[in-house]
Amino acid sequence: MIEWFVLNGGLLAAAYLLGSIPTGYAIGRWFYGIDIREQGSGSTGATNVLRTCGKGPALAVLLVDILKGAAAIAMIFAAYSLPATRQIALEAGIQNPDALAYWVATLSGLAAVVGHTTSLWIGFKGGKSVATSLGILFALNWVLALATLTVFAVVLASFRIVSLGSIAGAIAISALMIVTGQPLPYQLFAVAAGAYVIWRHRTNIERLLQGKEPRIGQKLSVETQ
């Protein structure tokens, strides 16, 4: 039983550390000599990097953050496919390690999301976890991830406001997971992660209600930061 707790605790810690990789901060510091946390919205995500550093750096941040999320899930399923892991689970009284893997993957995804928003390496600050959550979704169910991405893209194309597209995507994936009857752990992840992403956008929601949220190509004014 102790081995089982150590194993899963280690996997969740690794997922958090993966999510904690401060991509936006690193690119801003290494290539532009700036602290992205002191620029624009203060987020280390791709949107703030886009406003501060440009399209190329923002694309790099987006891709790496997506990969972080996908890697956190892939790590769990890879670990649970190993005979040694399955043996540890069986010795701990787990009769169906495959079913357990879904739950551990869900927790791993949440750990990566929290890691991205509260990075250990930069004073427990970070981004809003949209890209990392998308990577997790691609690893869990790529069809629903594409559907969510489509919702985001349609809203973004219609209003040119990234935060509005992100909030719409967070709501959409929760509904899609439930409506399509995905495994319960996936449904719980979608609801929990979606709610967390929306909560992380609370200042954006305030600006949206005030009509002050910047559109693509606009800078975030000082008075609305």
C-alpha positions as CSV (number, residue, x, y, z in Angstrom):
1,M,0.0,0.0,0.0
2,I,2.8,2.4,0.9
3,E,4.4,1.8,-2.5
4,W,1.1,2.6,-4.2
5,F,0.8,5.9,-2.4
6,V,4.5,6.7,-3.2
7,L,4.0,5.8,-6.8
8,N,0.9,7.9,-7.4
9,G,2.2,10.8,-5.3
10,G,5.3,10.9,-7.4
11,L,3.3,10.9,-10.6
12,L,1.1,13.7,-9.4
13,A,4.1,15.7,-8.3
14,A,5.7,15.2,-11.7
15,A,2.5,16.4,-13.4
16,Y,2.6,19.5,-11.2
17,L,6.2,20.1,-12.1
18,L,5.5,19.7,-15.8
19,G,2.7,22.2,-15.6
20,S,5.0,24.5,-13.6
21,I,7.5,24.9,-16.5
22,P,7.2,28.8,-16.9
23,T,7.3,28.9,-20.7
24,G,6.2,32.5,-21.1
25,Y,8.4,33.8,-18.4
26,A,11.4,31.9,-19.7
27,I,11.0,33.3,-23.3
28,G,10.5,36.8,-22.0
29,R,13.5,36.7,-19.7
30,W,15.9,34.8,-22.0
31,F,15.1,36.5,-25.4
32,Y,13.7,39.9,-24.5
33,G,15.2,40.6,-21.1
34,I,11.8,41.3,-19.5
35,D,9.7,39.8,-16.7
36,I,6.4,39.0,-18.4
37,R,4.8,39.1,-15.0
38,E,5.4,42.9,-15.0
39,Q,4.0,43.4,-18.5
40,G,0.4,43.8,-19.6
41,S,-2.0,41.5,-17.6
42,G,0.9,39.9,-15.7
43,S,0.0,36.5,-17.0
44,T,2.7,34.2,-18.4
45,G,0.4,32.7,-21.0
46,A,0.5,33.1,-24.8
47,T,-2.0,36.0,-25.0
48,N,0.1,38.3,-22.8
49,V,3.2,37.1,-24.6
50,L,1.5,38.0,-27.9
51,R,0.8,41.5,-26.7
52,T,4.3,42.0,-25.2
53,C,6.7,40.0,-27.5
54,G,4.9,39.2,-30.7
55,K,3.4,36.3,-32.7
56,G,6.4,34.0,-32.9
57,P,7.1,33.9,-29.1
58,A,3.4,33.6,-28.4
59,L,3.1,30.6,-30.8
60,A,6.1,28.9,-29.1
61,V,4.5,29.5,-25.6
62,L,1.2,28.1,-26.9
63,L,2.7,24.9,-28.3
64,V,4.9,24.2,-25.3
65,D,2.0,24.8,-22.9
66,I,-0.2,22.4,-24.9
67,L,2.5,19.8,-24.8
68,K,2.9,20.2,-21.1
69,G,-0.7,19.2,-20.6
70,A,-0.6,16.3,-23.0
71,A,2.6,15.0,-21.4
72,A,1.1,15.0,-17.9
73,I,-1.7,12.6,-19.1
74,A,0.6,10.5,-21.4
75,M,2.9,10.0,-18.4
76,I,0.1,8.4,-16.4
77,F,-1.1,6.0,-19.0
78,A,2.5,5.0,-19.9
79,A,3.2,4.4,-16.2
80,Y,0.1,2.3,-15.7
81,S,1.0,0.2,-18.7
82,L,4.1,-1.1,-17.0
83,P,3.9,-4.5,-15.4
84,A,5.6,-3.2,-12.2
85,T,3.0,-0.5,-11.8
86,R,0.1,-2.9,-12.3
87,Q,1.7,-5.3,-9.8
88,I,1.9,-2.5,-7.2
89,A,-1.7,-1.7,-7.8
90,L,-2.8,-5.3,-7.4
91,E,-0.8,-5.7,-4.2
92,A,-2.6,-2.6,-2.8
93,G,-5.9,-4.3,-3.5
94,I,-6.7,-2.5,-6.7
95,Q,-8.5,-5.1,-8.8
96,N,-8.8,-3.0,-12.0
97,P,-5.7,-0.9,-12.6
98,D,-7.0,0.2,-16.0
99,A,-10.0,1.9,-14.4
100,L,-7.8,3.5,-11.7
101,A,-5.6,5.0,-14.5
102,Y,-8.5,7.2,-15.6
103,W,-8.8,8.7,-12.1
104,V,-5.1,9.2,-11.7
105,A,-4.9,10.8,-15.2
106,T,-7.7,13.2,-14.1
107,L,-5.8,14.1,-11.0
108,S,-2.6,14.5,-13.0
109,G,-4.4,16.9,-15.4
110,L,-5.6,19.0,-12.5
111,A,-2.1,19.0,-11.0
112,A,-0.7,20.2,-14.3
113,V,-3.3,23.0,-14.5
114,V,-2.6,24.2,-11.0
115,G,1.1,24.0,-11.7
116,H,0.7,26.2,-14.7
117,T,-1.1,28.9,-12.8
118,T,1.0,28.6,-9.6
119,S,4.5,27.8,-10.9
120,L,6.9,26.8,-8.3
121,W,9.8,28.4,-10.2
122,I,8.4,32.0,-10.5
123,G,6.8,32.7,-7.1
124,F,3.7,30.6,-7.6
125,K,2.4,32.8,-10.4
126,G,1.6,31.8,-13.9
127,G,-0.9,31.9,-16.7
128,K,-4.6,31.0,-16.9
129,S,-4.1,27.3,-18.0
130,V,-6.1,27.5,-21.3
131,A,-3.4,26.0,-23.5
132,T,-2.4,23.5,-20.8
133,S,-6.0,22.4,-20.4
134,L,-6.3,22.0,-24.2
135,G,-3.3,19.7,-24.2
136,I,-4.8,17.6,-21.5
137,L,-8.0,17.4,-23.4
138,F,-6.2,16.2,-26.6
139,A,-4.6,13.4,-24.5
140,L,-8.0,12.4,-23.0
141,N,-10.2,12.7,-26.1
142,W,-8.9,14.5,-29.2
143,V,-12.3,14.7,-30.8
144,L,-13.8,16.7,-28.0
145,A,-10.6,18.7,-27.8
146,L,-11.1,19.7,-31.4
147,A,-14.7,20.5,-30.8
148,T,-13.7,22.8,-27.9
149,L,-11.0,24.4,-30.0
150,T,-13.7,25.0,-32.7
151,V,-15.9,26.8,-30.2
152,F,-12.9,28.9,-29.1
153,A,-12.0,29.8,-32.7
154,V,-15.6,30.7,-33.6
155,V,-16.0,33.0,-30.6
156,L,-12.5,34.5,-31.2
157,A,-13.3,35.1,-34.9
158,S,-16.6,36.7,-34.0
159,F,-15.5,39.0,-31.2
160,R,-11.7,39.1,-31.5
161,I,-11.4,38.7,-27.7
162,V,-9.2,35.8,-26.5
163,S,-10.6,35.7,-22.9
164,L,-14.2,35.4,-24.2
165,G,-13.2,32.5,-26.5
166,S,-11.4,30.8,-23.5
167,I,-14.5,31.1,-21.3
168,A,-16.7,29.8,-24.0
169,G,-14.4,26.8,-24.5
170,A,-14.3,26.1,-20.8
171,I,-18.1,26.0,-20.7
172,A,-18.3,23.9,-23.9
173,I,-16.0,21.2,-22.8
174,S,-17.9,20.6,-19.6
175,A,-21.1,20.2,-21.6
176,L,-19.6,18.0,-24.2
177,M,-18.0,15.6,-21.8
178,I,-21.3,15.1,-20.0
179,V,-23.5,15.0,-23.1
180,T,-21.3,12.5,-24.9
181,G,-21.2,10.2,-21.9
182,Q,-17.4,10.3,-21.3
183,P,-15.9,8.4,-18.3
184,L,-16.9,10.0,-15.0
185,P,-13.3,11.0,-14.2
186,Y,-13.1,12.9,-17.5
187,Q,-16.4,14.6,-16.8
188,L,-15.2,15.7,-13.4
189,F,-12.0,17.0,-14.9
190,A,-13.8,19.0,-17.5
191,V,-16.1,20.6,-14.9
192,A,-13.4,21.3,-12.4
193,A,-10.8,22.5,-14.8
194,G,-13.4,24.6,-16.7
195,A,-14.5,26.2,-13.5
196,Y,-10.9,26.9,-12.5
197,V,-10.1,28.5,-15.9
198,I,-13.2,30.7,-15.7
199,W,-12.2,31.7,-12.1
200,R,-8.7,32.6,-13.4
201,H,-10.4,34.9,-15.9
202,R,-12.4,36.8,-13.2
203,T,-10.6,40.1,-14.0
204,N,-11.2,39.6,-17.7
205,I,-14.9,39.0,-16.9
206,E,-15.0,42.3,-15.0
207,R,-13.5,44.1,-18.0
208,L,-15.9,42.3,-20.4
209,L,-18.8,43.6,-18.4
210,Q,-17.4,47.1,-18.4
211,G,-16.7,46.9,-22.2
212,K,-12.9,47.4,-21.5
213,E,-11.5,44.0,-22.5
214,P,-8.9,44.4,-25.3
215,R,-9.4,42.7,-28.6
216,I,-6.6,41.0,-30.6
217,G,-4.1,43.6,-31.5
218,Q,-4.9,46.0,-28.7
219,K,-2.7,46.6,-25.7
220,L,-4.1,46.3,-22.2
221,S,-4.4,49.9,-20.9
222,V,-2.7,50.7,-17.6
223,E,-6.0,51.6,-15.9
224,T,-7.5,48.2,-16.6
225,Q,-4.5,46.0,-15.6
